[in-house]
């Protein structure tokens, strides 16, 4: 009896660890995707000329903020 009780507890702990690790991996993947979007957006906007940015109504000082907003756009659908 004691052995099966210990096995059940051990199995429950292992299941909790597995689910926690899966959640950790999911959050890490989502953070990596947000970083990728942020970097790509900053790179693309920085490569535009001042004239192109002005045509879009974007100031160079706002590029990082716009990239941050772009990277967090789909965040409500995560987790």
C-alpha positions in Angstrom: 0.0 0.0 0.0 2.7 2.5 1.0 4.6 1.8 -2.2 1.6 2.5 -4.5 0.8 5.6 -2.5 4.3 6.9 -2.9 4.2 6.0 -6.6 1.0 7.9 -7.0 2.5 11.0 -5.3 5.6 10.7 -7.4 3.6 10.5 -10.5 1.5 13.6 -9.5 4.7 15.5 -8.9 6.2 14.4 -12.2 3.0 15.4 -14.0 3.1 18.9 -12.4 6.8 19.3 -13.4 6.0 18.2 -17.0 3.1 20.7 -17.3 5.1 23.4 -15.7 8.0 22.8 -18.2 5.6 22.8 -21.1 4.2 26.2 -20.0 7.7 27.5 -19.6 8.6 26.4 -23.1 5.4 28.0 -24.5 6.1 31.3 -22.8 9.7 31.2 -24.0 8.7 30.5 -27.6 6.2 33.4 -27.5 8.8 35.8 -26.0 11.2 34.7 -28.8 8.6 35.4 -31.4 7.9 38.8 -30.0 11.6 39.6 -30.0 11.9 38.5 -33.6 9.0 40.8 -34.6 10.4 43.7 -32.6 13.9 43.3 -34.2 12.5 42.9 -37.7 10.2 46.0 -37.3 13.1 48.2 -36.0 15.4 47.0 -38.8 12.8 47.7 -41.5 11.9 51.1 -40.2 15.5 52.1 -39.7 16.3 51.3 -43.3 13.7 53.7 -44.6 14.8 57.2 -45.6 13.6 60.2 -43.6 11.4 61.1 -46.5 9.7 57.6 -46.5 9.2 57.8 -42.8 7.7 61.3 -43.1 5.3 60.0 -45.8 4.2 57.4 -43.4 3.8 59.9 -40.6 6.5 58.3 -38.5 9.3 60.1 -36.6 12.6 58.3 -36.1 12.2 58.8 -32.4 9.0 56.7 -32.5 10.5 53.6 -34.2 11.2 51.6 -31.1 7.8 52.4 -29.6 6.1 51.3 -32.9 8.1 48.1 -32.9 7.2 47.4 -29.4 3.5 47.9 -30.2 3.8 45.6 -33.2 5.5 42.9 -31.2 2.8 43.0 -28.6 -0.2 43.2 -31.0 -1.3 39.5 -30.7 -0.3 39.1 -27.1 -4.0 38.9 -25.9 -4.3 35.7 -27.8 -1.3 34.0 -26.1 -1.3 31.7 -23.1 
